[in-house]
Amino acid sequence: MNFAAHPTSQSGTALMPEQAAQKAHTTIVADFTRSIPPMPPIFRARLCSSLSDLASDPNLDMHVRTSVSGGRQFDREAGLKWLAPRLGDKVLADRMTITNGTQSAMLLLLEALVGQNGLLLTEALSWGAVREVARRAHVKIRGLPIDDDGIIPDAFETACRDLRPKALYCNPTDQNPTTAVMPEMRRRQIAAIARHYGLAIIEDDALGRHHPDAPAPIASIAPDITWYVMGLTKCIAQGLRLAYIVGPSLADTQQVMGPASRLSFWAPNPLTTAIATRWIIDGTAEEICTAIRHESSKREELASSVLSEADLVSKPGAMHVWLRLSPAKDRHQLTASLKHKGVAVRPAELFAVDDTPVPNAVRLSLSSPLERSQVEHGLQIIATALQI
Ligand SMILES: Cc1ncc(COP(=O)(O)O)c(C=O)c1O
């Protein structure tokens, strides 16, 4: 999120959209901008009980005395258990690194795999943080044309041949923002092209656990060239965020993570890690993830029904949907008029990774309002604004 683009409070602190609207005295009906999961009712009880269990651990103080670069073996093994529905159960813990989130994982990967002035390819529209992290790593970034199935292989091949990129970042399952789920054949084509041109693939499977029927990750098709990343932001909670990274091999993992091992900014927080590991082992993580998936399905069904006349791109259970607009409905005017009515959405520009023109569309993060009733109300306002 670009805080610089947000209004500030009197103290100069950047405001989140909800706070900004409050300051402008607009009543918030639904904030569809934030890509965070809904909060399942069981969450609070599970968190309180785990915190009180942890409080009775005689070694708790020693656990939090220091963080461990890349995570402890025990926590990495728990992480692999969490990833098993996507990657299978044969991955060894020495290929696994834990970081305090996907963004810091990306920074390490871009610095090591792409390097200063090297070129990273991505989907033309992507998670807003990618462009920002690439800028901080002094990495150049170029967007690839996409269709309803994700990256177009021919365009990827042409870019590999003409531009000599170092790596591809992609989000093949429920892509942010377009919701594309790349079919298996296309995953194979992308992997084959990357291998042919010597590119590393960074596969972000943030929403993979929410789409059990999605094709297997590229990392299981081409484990030798793929860095697989799954954070807990979308499955558990953004504030209990960790990211699990599986590298191609122990040697690759040491080469990429080793130089940063004495820096602590990316290390997983020990208390968060203790909760995540405990929840993975005792089934709470699965329970919370299932509850989030259930709520996401209800919200997505609501969007498909309320906006049934619109050109809505969506997937069952998707946390966000992509609303394509007719040329007669300008996305900036729509965003502004919705904001006036208390509904916040993100226009396509916010997902552009370079200066290529974007489609006339907006993303609705159905997951961010706390209540489903707010989602419904916000969707109705959008339907009226679209005059459908
Ligand atoms: C594609 C994608 N990956 C990862 C994340 C989560 O990142 P982090 O683990 O840093 O919270 C998000 C969250 O918005 C996302 O949209």
The ligand as an SDF file (V2000), in Angstrom:
LIG
                    3D

 16 16  0  0  0  0  0  0  0  0999 V2000
   -0.3410  -12.1940   -3.9340 C   0  0  0  0  0  0  0  0  0  0  0  0
   -0.0840  -11.9810   -2.4740 C   0  0  0  0  0  0  0  0  0  0  0  0
    0.9140  -12.6340   -1.8920 N   0  0  0  0  0  0  0  0  0  0  0  0
    1.1810  -12.4770   -0.5800 C   0  0  0  0  0  0  0  0  0  0  0  0
    0.4230  -11.6600    0.2170 C   0  0  0  0  0  0  0  0  0  0  0  0
    0.7280  -11.5540    1.6870 C   0  0  0  0  0  0  0  0  0  0  0  0
    1.9510  -10.9800    1.9420 O   0  0  0  0  0  0  0  0  0  0  0  0
    2.5620  -10.9850    3.4310 P   0  0  0  0  0  0  0  0  0  0  0  0
    2.8820  -12.4420    3.7260 O   0  0  0  0  0  0  0  0  0  0  0  0
    3.7840  -10.1600    3.3510 O   0  0  0  0  0  0  0  0  0  0  0  0
    1.5070  -10.4560    4.3380 O   0  0  0  0  0  0  0  0  0  0  0  0
   -0.6240  -10.9420   -0.3500 C   0  0  0  0  0  0  0  0  0  0  0  0
   -1.4140  -10.0430    0.5190 C   0  0  0  0  0  0  0  0  0  0  0  0
   -2.0420   -9.1600    0.2530 O   0  0  0  0  0  0  0  0  0  0  0  0
   -0.8930  -11.1160   -1.7240 C   0  0  0  0  0  0  0  0  0  0  0  0
   -1.9020  -10.4680   -2.3110 O   0  0  0  0  0  0  0  0  0  0  0  0
  1  2  1  0
  2  3  1  0
  2 15  2  0
  3  4  2  0
  4  5  1  0
  5  6  1  0
  5 12  2  0
  6  7  1  0
  7  8  1  0
  8  9  2  0
  8 10  1  0
  8 11  1  0
 12 13  1  0
 12 15  1  0
 13 14  2  0
 15 16  1  0
M  END
$$$$
